[in-house]
Amino acid sequence: MFYSLKHWRQRHFAALLMSLFAAPAVFAGTNEAAQTVTISNYAFAPNTLTIAAGSKVVWVNRDDDPHTVKSTTDDVLKSPALDTNDQFAFTFTKPGTYRYFCTLHPHMQGEIIVR
């Protein structure tokens, strides 16, 4: 489905604001509860998440349309299509920056920074 720029702006304005102005979450220990990335309004929120090595991240799809989570450079992250309220979890054991996107909507991008 093709959206005009005006329609896209209206649909994604709140998610874009959150991803532009929200500070990345930082967690010091590996005993923290799983961190959540919400998929909503065709965006990942938070767009950037900083975690400690050994932390688990859970992506939850809150959109009506399916989405995926896929690494940009390898298959470290590779979820199936997530329908509404479906979840995908991954535990990050190695420090680094993990960039990802939705294969169904490539403009949707995010990153996990593992310290």
C-alpha positions as CSV (number, residue, x, y, z in Angstrom):
1,M,0.0,0.0,0.0
2,F,1.4,3.4,-1.0
3,Y,0.9,6.4,1.4
4,S,1.3,10.0,0.6
5,L,3.9,12.0,2.6
6,K,1.1,13.8,4.3
7,H,-0.6,10.6,5.3
8,W,2.7,9.1,6.5
9,R,3.4,12.2,8.6
10,Q,0.0,12.1,10.3
11,R,0.2,8.3,11.0
12,H,3.8,8.4,12.3
13,F,4.2,11.8,14.0
14,A,3.9,10.5,17.6
15,A,6.2,7.6,17.0
16,L,8.8,9.8,15.3
17,L,8.7,12.3,18.2
18,M,9.2,9.5,20.7
19,S,12.2,8.1,18.8
20,L,13.8,11.5,18.2
21,F,13.4,13.0,21.7
22,A,13.3,10.0,24.0
23,A,16.6,9.3,25.8
24,P,17.9,5.7,25.4
25,A,17.3,3.5,28.4
26,V,20.4,2.5,30.2
27,F,20.5,-0.5,32.6
28,A,23.6,-1.4,34.6
29,G,23.1,-5.0,35.6
30,T,22.4,-8.2,33.8
31,N,19.8,-9.1,36.5
32,E,17.3,-6.5,35.2
33,A,14.0,-7.6,33.8
34,A,13.7,-8.0,30.1
35,Q,13.6,-4.6,28.2
36,T,10.8,-4.0,25.8
37,V,10.7,-2.4,22.4
38,T,7.2,-1.6,21.3
39,I,6.3,-1.7,17.6
40,S,3.5,0.9,17.1
41,N,2.5,3.3,14.4
42,Y,5.1,1.7,12.1
43,A,8.0,2.5,14.4
44,F,10.2,0.9,17.0
45,A,10.1,2.6,20.4
46,P,12.5,3.3,21.9
47,N,14.4,3.6,18.6
48,T,17.7,3.2,20.5
49,L,18.0,1.0,23.5
50,T,21.3,0.7,25.6
51,I,21.6,-2.4,27.7
52,A,24.2,-4.5,29.6
53,A,25.6,-7.7,28.0
54,G,23.4,-10.6,29.1
55,S,20.2,-8.6,28.9
56,K,17.1,-9.8,27.2
57,V,15.1,-7.6,24.8
58,V,11.5,-8.3,23.9
59,W,9.8,-6.7,20.8
60,V,6.0,-6.5,21.1
61,N,3.9,-5.7,18.0
62,R,1.1,-3.3,18.9
63,D,0.2,-2.5,15.3
64,D,-2.7,-4.0,13.3
65,D,-0.2,-5.0,10.6
66,P,2.5,-7.7,10.9
67,H,6.2,-6.6,11.4
68,T,9.5,-8.4,11.6
69,V,12.8,-7.7,13.4
70,K,15.9,-8.4,11.3
71,S,19.6,-7.5,11.7
72,T,20.9,-5.2,9.0
73,T,24.2,-7.0,8.5
74,D,23.7,-10.6,9.6
75,D,21.1,-13.1,11.0
76,V,21.8,-12.4,14.7
77,L,18.2,-11.0,14.9
78,K,15.7,-12.7,12.6
79,S,12.1,-12.9,13.8
80,P,9.1,-14.4,12.0
81,A,6.3,-12.1,11.0
82,L,4.8,-10.8,14.3
83,D,1.0,-10.3,14.2
84,T,-0.7,-8.0,16.7
85,N,0.4,-8.6,20.2
86,D,3.0,-11.2,19.1
87,Q,6.4,-11.1,20.7
88,F,10.0,-11.8,19.8
89,A,12.8,-12.1,22.4
90,F,16.6,-12.1,22.1
91,T,19.3,-12.2,24.8
92,F,22.4,-10.1,23.9
93,T,25.5,-11.7,25.2
94,K,28.2,-9.7,23.3
95,P,28.9,-6.0,23.5
96,G,28.4,-4.1,20.3
97,T,25.8,-2.1,18.3
98,Y,23.0,-4.2,16.7
99,R,21.1,-2.3,14.0
100,Y,17.8,-3.8,12.8
101,F,14.8,-3.1,10.6
102,C,11.4,-4.5,9.6
103,T,11.7,-6.5,6.4
104,L,8.1,-5.8,5.6
105,H,8.5,-2.0,6.1
106,P,12.2,-1.2,5.6
107,H,11.8,2.4,6.8
108,M,11.3,1.1,10.3
109,Q,14.7,0.9,11.9
110,G,16.2,0.7,15.4
111,E,19.3,-0.2,17.3
112,I,20.4,-2.0,20.4
113,I,23.6,-0.8,22.1
114,V,25.1,-3.5,24.3
115,R,27.8,-2.4,26.8
